[in-house]
């Protein structure tokens, strides 16, 4: 029963992580360029 609640939550987190990873990656590349 608990897994059913965790499964959709994990999917939402994964979907939100995708754009976050791209933003973090772009920020890291910008910091390296500035330095």
Residue frames as a rotation matrix with the C-alpha (Angstrom) as fourth column:
UNK 1
0.576 0.817 0.000 0.00
0.817 -0.576 0.000 0.00
0.000 0.000 -1.000 0.00
UNK 2
0.447 -0.469 -0.762 2.82
0.176 -0.789 0.589 2.43
-0.877 -0.397 -0.270 0.89
UNK 3
-0.567 -0.721 0.398 4.58
0.514 0.067 0.855 1.79
-0.644 0.690 0.332 -2.43
UNK 4
0.068 0.667 0.742 1.51
0.990 -0.136 0.032 3.01
0.123 0.732 -0.670 -4.33
UNK 5
0.904 0.268 -0.333 1.82
0.340 -0.923 0.180 6.43
-0.259 -0.276 -0.925 -2.65
UNK 6
0.150 -0.940 -0.307 5.61
0.039 -0.305 0.952 6.57
-0.988 -0.154 -0.009 -3.14
UNK 7
-0.212 -0.278 0.937 5.53
0.857 0.408 0.316 5.61
-0.470 0.869 0.152 -6.83
UNK 8
0.554 0.465 0.691 3.62
0.761 -0.619 -0.195 8.69
0.337 0.634 -0.697 -8.15
UNK 9
0.903 -0.276 -0.329 5.63
-0.011 -0.781 0.624 10.90
-0.429 -0.560 -0.708 -5.80
UNK 10
-0.040 -0.974 0.221 8.91
0.340 0.195 0.920 9.59
-0.940 0.112 0.323 -7.23
UNK 11
-0.011 0.084 0.996 7.65
1.000 0.026 0.009 10.24
-0.025 0.996 -0.084 -10.77
UNK 12
0.906 0.376 0.196 6.80
0.378 -0.925 0.025 13.86
0.191 0.052 -0.980 -9.88
UNK 13
0.613 -0.745 -0.263 10.23
-0.087 -0.395 0.915 14.35
-0.785 -0.538 -0.307 -8.27
UNK 14
-0.192 -0.704 0.684 12.00
0.684 0.403 0.608 12.85
-0.704 0.584 0.404 -11.31
UNK 15
0.342 0.390 0.855 10.06
0.905 -0.383 -0.188 15.13
0.254 0.837 -0.484 -13.69
UNK 16
0.999 0.023 -0.032 10.97
0.032 -0.944 0.327 18.19
-0.023 -0.328 -0.944 -11.57
UNK 17
0.380 -0.925 0.018 14.62
0.176 0.091 0.980 17.06
-0.908 -0.370 0.197 -11.34
UNK 18
0.213 -0.317 0.924 15.05
0.960 0.245 -0.137 17.10
-0.183 0.916 0.357 -15.14
UNK 19
0.664 0.037 0.747 14.72
0.349 -0.899 -0.265 20.92
0.662 0.437 -0.609 -15.53
UNK 20
0.933 -0.346 0.103 16.60
-0.251 -0.417 0.874 21.43
-0.259 -0.841 -0.476 -12.25
UNK 21
0.343 -0.844 0.412 19.53
0.580 0.536 0.613 19.35
-0.738 0.029 0.674 -13.52
UNK 22
0.271 -0.213 0.939 19.63
0.900 -0.290 -0.326 21.41
0.342 0.933 0.113 -16.72
UNK 23
0.863 0.078 0.500 19.57
-0.040 -0.974 0.221 24.69
0.504 -0.211 -0.837 -14.75
UNK 24
0.778 -0.617 0.121 22.28
-0.107 0.060 0.992 23.48
-0.619 -0.785 -0.020 -12.34
UNK 25
0.243 -0.700 0.671 24.41
0.854 0.482 0.194 22.27
-0.460 0.526 0.715 -15.28
UNK 26
0.455 -0.044 0.890 24.05
0.630 -0.691 -0.356 25.62
0.630 0.722 -0.287 -17.08
UNK 27
0.958 -0.107 0.267 24.97
-0.256 -0.743 0.618 27.50
0.132 -0.661 -0.739 -13.87
UNK 28
0.568 -0.793 0.223 28.07
0.271 0.435 0.859 25.34
-0.777 -0.427 0.462 -13.36
UNK 29
0.167 -0.506 0.846 29.19
0.986 0.093 -0.139 25.95
-0.008 0.858 0.514 -16.96
UNK 30
0.705 0.126 0.698 28.63
0.248 -0.966 -0.076 29.71
0.665 0.227 -0.712 -16.52
UNK 31
0.914 -0.398 0.085 30.68
-0.216 -0.299 0.929 29.76
-0.345 -0.867 -0.359 -13.30
UNK 32
0.304 -0.842 0.445 33.53
0.667 0.522 0.532 27.91
-0.680 0.135 0.721 -15.05
UNK 33
0.287 -0.161 0.944 33.44
0.857 -0.396 -0.328 30.40
0.427 0.904 0.024 -17.95
UNK 34
0.907 0.086 0.412 33.45
-0.061 -0.942 0.331 33.42
0.416 -0.326 -0.849 -15.62
UNK 35
0.683 -0.711 0.167 36.47
-0.174 0.063 0.983 31.98
-0.709 -0.700 -0.081 -13.78
